[in-house]
Amino acid sequence: MSSYIANHGGGPGHCLSSRTKGTSMPADDAWVEYRKWGKEYGELVYIQDRNILILNDSRVAIDLLEKRRSHLFGSKNNSNDETPYSDDWRRKRKLFQQNFRQSAVNRFHPDQYNKALPEDNVLCTMGVSTSSLKILLHRTRERCLDHGTSFYSWAFPAIEHFHGCVLCQLGSLDVDLHEWQSNKTGKGTSLIAELASKCEGDSTEIEAIKAMATTSYLAAADTTLSSISSFMLSMVLNPDVQAKGQEEIDHIVGTDRLPTFEDRLSLPYVEAIYREVMRLHPPAPLGVEHSSIEDDFYLGYHIPKGCSVIPNIWYVNCSFYSEASILNTCHFRAMNRDPDVYPRPDDFLPERFLDSPGPFTSINDILAYGFGRRVCIGRYMADNTVWLTIACVLATLNLRKPKDKQGNDISISEDYTSGFFRHPKPFQCSITPRTPYAEKLIIATAS
Ligand code: HEM
């Protein structure tokens, strides 16, 4: 293990100090720069004057992040206030786990089926470009905040379970949870409504439910959108991959129904497309910042109190990992973009997953969802949403580059944003139904 920290030049009890004062932090694509620092200074890189520790190795990340708390959980009203690691914090986390664990997320299936071919796809089909779509989504969101209706029930699967509380907490709307429930347009079966009705009068529990709704919204919206947009862009750029995915679906599912979760195990190539999207394009490339609540020591190094710990998911060195500490169980080593493990690491090649050994059906090896005990709690729901959307889009739509008047392909932007969440920048594409059944579905959805 010492090889991981040899480059730091410190010894037991020393402060990690690979980088000295005056370090300028990268403004764009920080994950790329962090990886360069990792190569130069080691897999743990400490920015002393900013008290930031960057992790470029998954085993180190799990070890450290197992012991630290996230800022995201328990942040209130969309501010960056930290909630102490307390009973309150634990209650909220437990509530989340109970409702988003693998066996609980089946309750979202009906909504996920209903929205798998969402209206935004339909709009694109009608000739609305992705950039116009984003503007439209933005406007809709504003309108929803004005009128107290759901943006995400319109645009995203399953999120409608949360929207009332989200609006209560995020917006300036001071709507009481129960008032919202009764105002709701005939949908009394949402998770939030159901939980709230069980703890009538228990203000602490109601607060926890609202916090879960808020956190879900913050954690789910950008990440899910990013993955689906990356998938769409990848299909436009890789028509051969798209054709192979479509062929698999036509063969296994047929062309007169949509894929379901029951088909998932029979669709390895579609699974591989999903995994390749998540490998190449993790929506939160630097995960969620964690913070050390007290002075700590790791492998003899001093990690000061308040140190921000950033896992570089985008480039992280992916050791075999599990919920337990893996310091002594490192059998399998891979790096998300390590050319020795993933030849042509920057290319979109789903085939690589078909040949690789290991638990292809487990989502635990998708680093985009984070690490160890702090791994994304909504991952089972997210996994279902993204997979189903991919399968349904492949089943029904052709995504292509737009053409100019002469019928030639127009080249499109492949750029990504470089903020906390990484999204494809607006790109144009042509989206057309690929089967008569798909056409019927789209017309029915639009009417
Ligand atoms: C493609 C979709 C998603 C991706 C890529 C994603 C990724 C992540 C990542 C990287 C983290 C930080 C993990 C860490 O600190 O190591 C995280 C945390 C979290 N995510 Fe997700 N997420 C997704 C969807 C969702 C959804 C749908 C929900 C809820 C419905 C959700 C809820 C959460 C929560 C509550 C946390 C904080 C967990 C904690 O601090 O203990 N996420 N997510």
Boltz pocket constraint, residues with backbone or C-beta under 6 A from the ligand:
constraints:
  - pocket:
      binder: B
      contacts: [[A, 65], [A, 69], [A, 70], [A, 72], [A, 73], [A, 96], [A, 100], [A, 215], [A, 216], [A, 217], [A, 219], [A, 220], [A, 223], [A, 224], [A, 227], [A, 282], [A, 283], [A, 284], [A, 287], [A, 288], [A, 289], [A, 367], [A, 368], [A, 369], [A, 370], [A, 371], [A, 373], [A, 374], [A, 375], [A, 376], [A, 377], [A, 378], [A, 379], [A, 381], [A, 382], [A, 383], [A, 386]]
      max_distance: 6.0
